[in-house]
Amino acid sequence: MSQEYVYSAVIIGAGRIGCGFDAPDSPYVLTHAHAITKNSRATLAAIADIDRARGEKEATRWNTRFFSDVDEMFEAVRPDIVVIATPDETHARMLEHVAAKNPKLIILEKPVAATAEDLRRLRERDISIPVVVNFRRRFDAAVTDVAERLARGEFGAVISASAIYDRGILHNASHMLDLARLFFGEMKHASPSGLLADFSGGAPSVSGFAVFERCPEFFLMHGDGRAYSFMEFDMIAHKQRIRFVDDGFTVETQGVVSDPMFPGFRTLGKAECRKTRMIEAMSELVAHAVRVVDGTEEPRSTLGDAIKTQEACLAFARGLE
């Protein structure tokens, strides 16, 4: 495919992550709409939503066409790239519906499924179109750098790790468990310890303990999204402590040093803080999608990966049934 080719992209779902969190002139790229319109290799051909008033408003704001019917949109536009940013409970069926239209690539919001039945059906389907799931930390260079250095053994073996999240085991917890899978491999065991109904859009938040292939102790803790929202990830390895704080926009690292007060002991040194590339994650997601369609890059954050992450989330949820 020529590098000059501009791919047509559409967004199904005119909500916050689709196009509502920012505007065309916003300083940061926080939505699919903004990421697409900022990419020279893509054009936003349409927005679809069953809420006509909201959809028409967003289509006007982003200077594109509006459709209240997805099938009519496909007939009129025939997009190369389709973004699915509908409510969580519709993701699986919308993915199946869109895949049958045979676009070149689908960008899917997490979670891939809201129920065990939807997940089972997706596992059994043969979706040959590339699907890139928006676990946006996988599109942050600071995160991928840590994952690569972990794999090379630069930090030594992982001793333990923990994560704090809010707003649902199937919703925001999926970000934390996907990050754990990226760093530590597959989850081998999960033991939930409590839950909190702080997410009206789906399953409650669940806390508990898990074991991953390369992390013997992983503690999942929830906050309360009704009070405020935040996510943190803390990893303790033999040679380094690494914390992703500020919702992932800052990474703190501490190396091991000789204890200045107690001879013969070792402790963690002064924390070094730096900004991650999370603010660029949405832009990188679309740039990555373009490269996948070009054939110059293999998909990151694949449907298969997202299904495994969802299985990890459901393992926590099932323990409290």
Order of alpha helices (4+ residues) and beta strands (2+ residues): beta-alpha-beta-alpha-beta-alpha-beta-alpha-beta-alpha-beta-alpha-beta-alpha-beta-beta-beta-beta-beta-beta-beta-beta-alpha-alpha
